[in-house]
Amino acid sequence: MSYDALLWLSFGGPEGPEDVRPFLENVTRGRGVPPERLDEVEQHYQHFGGVSPINALNRAAIEAVTGLVDLPVYFGNRNWHPMVEDTLAEMKAAGVRRALVFPTSAYGGYSACRQYDEDILRARAAVPDAPELVKLRQFFDHPLFVASFADAVRSAAAGFTDYRLVFTAHSVPVSADRAAGPPEEGGHRYSRQVAEASRLVAEAVGAVEYDVVWQSRSGPPEIPWLEPDVVDHIDVLHGKGVANVVLCPIGFVSDHLEVVWDLDTEARDRAVELGMGFARAATPNGDPRFARMVAELVAEHTAGAQPRKLSAFPAAGCTVNGALCAPLCCEPAKRPVR
């Protein structure tokens, strides 16, 4: 099967102070997030001049990938410009008939995978006679993804003779994780994949003991989310006499705001307050291996390349025009009626 383009599909982020509030309203639309929570998160963005690093990092990664694939690469976002609907219209106008889609999330689950299918459905509904879109598979266990994180951990830990390695990923509601994956798989695909990626990186760096924790929860307190929280966990480690902590943001591919605020600001400040040594491993999308990984994922479709993976998890997430991987896969949790 031939392809005319690659669509880089991401979350999006504000690129100036005036963008922050409308961006956050896009992110939280229909989720019942109270205005005071938006006020709080808005201040996190304004702390950095109202600019999230994510769009610039995506553009740099796209430039790197463009040199490795024989396809034009387009950039579209879910929540901020360039919006995926506009990008898909641009692709159609350029004569694109069939394109691969790289979603900037390595994992399964509703937010990490199915929501990108919904982005594709929404964009194609907005563009008459839209190009066919084939989403690339999940890549949490790709050897280049794992190797990039492993080297990042080694670099971050270089100043410590001993340290506790802590992996962190975006928390989700427990109900959403329970529904992650096809029902016959038993759920929890997201948290199990995060745990497996963490195990692979820990094994690569020779860490026998490590922890997997969560960050960036945003829901109402009465709804249980995956725990423990990373800052709370730093308190626990301090109570156990741990002197140094190295955080690895295994759930993220780039340094967007939830990395630079939740980890580089809040978690770091707490560790410093407790007198602990602190370091944070880099995310992979500035690493040349990340671009090579994307090129390999593309080659699985354009050249019949054999998928490279390090786990026994099934290769999943590859869908056409926003279809589900499997019936009821990653079904969104029903929100309580108020």
Helices and strands as residue ranges (DSSP letters): E 5-10, G 17-19, H 20-28, H 35-46, H 54-66, E 73-77, H 84-93, E 98-103, I 110-114, H 115-126, E 132-135, H 143-156, G 157-159, E 164-170, H 174-178, G 183-185, H 189-205, E 210-215, H 230-239, E 244-248, H 257-260, I 262-267, H 268-273, E 277-280, G 284-286, H 288-302
